[in-house]
Amino acid sequence: MATMIEHPGEQDFLHRLMLDNPWWDGVTDDQVQGLPQRAFFKRFWGAIEKNDGQKALVLTGPRGVGKTVMMRQAVAELLNADTPRRHVCYVSLEHPLFLEIDLPRLPKLLRSMRGISADHPLWLFIDEVSYQRDWEASLVKLLASDPMLRVVAVSALAPAGDNAEYIQSLFLPPFSFAEYLEQKGIAPSDVLPETPNVSRYTADVPDGLVELNDLFENYINEGGFHDANGEAGAIHRSLHSDLPGLHGISSPSDLHRLFALLAYNTGSEFSIETLARELDLAKNTLRRYLEYLESAWLVRRLERVDQDAKPFQRAVAFKVHLIHPGLRTGLIGGRASDSATITRLAETAIQTQFLTSAVGMESLYYARWGQYEVPFVFLDRRSGTPLFAYHCLWRDEAIRKPKEIRALVNFRGSHELPLGAFVLTKAQWHGGKLGGVPMRFEPASVLALRIGLEFSQL
């Protein structure tokens, strides 16, 4: 006898939504009650207030940085602003029940079941939207289904650039060093050492710098995520969930091997050819896996420029940084202790600070020519000229052994660099000329803190 197969119906969807939207019954959402807002919330809320229904607002970023919390805090703000409670709906597509639902039909279902007139705005907050196949196309159809709909979504994957007409994307970065300190109840200004007299070299370590360096080492090992052990959770949910398969990854084990190689060597230069040979993968497959890791906000590629700060006509090499250095600890389960590894993690941490600003994400490069390399070059978006450059170390010998930073000296001699050339040290400040060009030495922990503070205001 044939078995009758049943599927969830509209009443089942509504019952689940009632559980996920307690405010429909006048109950406060206790999931975010009392949780502090991230510094980025003002930018996110400003975009929500300007949402006129023409675009879906998509909050994207790494796992574990607080995207869902921020979305639910935005729901609370709407309700506090006297938005009718039944006009605000939260739905998570990570819940298996909602994988059955046709998103473009949801507004009609909500209006009919909640008694919302078609003349009134309906706010739809969609969590984990990337769990739906062709999720960007679904958002476009969803917008077209209801002219009074306001869509805010969270995605673990970055939207494609060709959907900018319908999707406004905001990137929620890992915690900056400054924000990490604030989350621990430490005011950044209280632990920022006073800049000493830098006109001459001194071996003295300024008061407070030892403490700040200890905090910085904690940050680069474990400090970028919302929850305890968030680094390991971010890796697990990005690589071991259904997401890779939903987005065309045929061999999760090869994806894991690639990520492990990149994470262990964060801050290193690679090429498609060397990676393909090392992992025994086809180049096109490797490119697709790299694109997924970038889309999932686990790694980020830096493009290369030459000594003249010009891109290469045929870009064969690139640098790869973890989106936050703590992911390396999450992968191997242990803290870095040797100077060389901490140097690379500190360099990755500097890159993370720039992620707090969209300007930083688009303008950061590295320079390499011959055997010379400058790890960070920041280009003006309009003119393409370099504004400043950094070389990162986790030791102080370079002040007395300038050969180690000859690339930065040569690069500074070829460019004005109006915002300066910096050698990032462990504990030393120094200013003056090196090789005839102005150069500044400054502790990496201090600069990381200053970048995070300055860019969080943009």
Salt bridges, closest charged atoms under 4 A:
GLU10 OE2 - ARG105 NH2 2.74
ASP20 OD1 - ARG16 NH2 2.84
ASP29 OD2 - ARG72 NE 2.79
GLU94 OE2 - ARG237 NH2 2.75
GLU100 OE1 - HIS7 ND1 3.86
GLU128 OE2 - ARG63 NH1 2.57
GLU128 OE2 - ARG237 NH2 3.20
ASP146 OD2 - ARG111 NE 2.67
GLU179 OE1 - ARG38 NH2 2.77
GLU222 OE1 - ARG335 NH1 3.58
ASP227 OD1 - HIS226 ND1 3.47
ASP254 OD1 - ARG257 NH1 2.80
GLU269 OE1 - ARG368 NE 3.12
GLU273 OE2 - LYS283 NZ 3.75
GLU294 OE1 - ARG301 NH2 2.67
GLU347 OE2 - LYS319 NZ 2.76
GLU347 OE2 - HIS321 NE2 3.58
GLU362 OE1 - ARG381 NH2 2.67
GLU373 OE2 - LYS319 NZ 2.74
GLU373 OE1 - ARG368 NH1 2.99
GLU397 OE1 - ARG395 NE 3.96
GLU404 OE2 - ARG395 NH2 1.92
GLU442 OE1 - ARG440 NE 2.96
GLU442 OE2 - ARG450 NH2 2.64
GLU454 OE2 - ARG450 NH1 3.66
